[in-house]
């Protein structure tokens, strides 16, 4: 972009599908090729962040940040050892 302008990228899908930005490190046509991703799922309105081909962080439709787990009841919900 040039100058003092606003810009956006739009990924449009049906309301029961997901839009995804994938980061690939191979040309294999399998889901394992997508090492990292950012995904918005319209069916329940959550955003997921994946690493090593697996979801690691989710922001649910209530604004809860879930780390290592796909759902939680607190604003920050984690799974794993504390410390």
Secondary structure, 3 states (H helix, E strand, C coil): CCCCCCCCCCCCCCCCCEEEEEEECCCCCCHHHEEEEEEEECCCCEEEEEECCEEEEEECCCCCEEECCCCCCCCEEECCCCC
